[in-house]
Amino acid sequence: MPVAVVQEWSEGTGETTSYDAVSERLRASGGGAEGLHVHAAGVLEGGGFRIFEVWESREQFERFVQERLMPILRELRTDEHGSAPTVTSYELHNFFVLSGAGSPG
């Protein structure tokens, strides 16, 4: 069952430097992530930051975090957004992607 995962940092400067560095390292380490359908990220009004993703399963998200994301975060020791994000996930009742929608970041 596909799940939505929302990661939100309520604190932050509104800068995307750390996010961009992590994204670059993820691309350099092999591109996509197994089970990831959608990834969107942006700065919130007031300087917070939010990542919204759709994963094939919660387990695939958790495996990605442990095996790919955390090693990069530890290496970069990124703290632009302060403490750990609030993470919310929920099973989706319906999910589809429009052909050609979105733009690479």
Secondary structure, DSSP 4 states (H G I P E B T S, - for coil): --EEEEEEES---S--HHHHHHHHHHHHTTSS-TTEEEEEEEEPTTS-EEEEEEES-HHHHHHHIIIIIHHHHHHHT--TT-SPPEEEEEE-S-----TT-S---
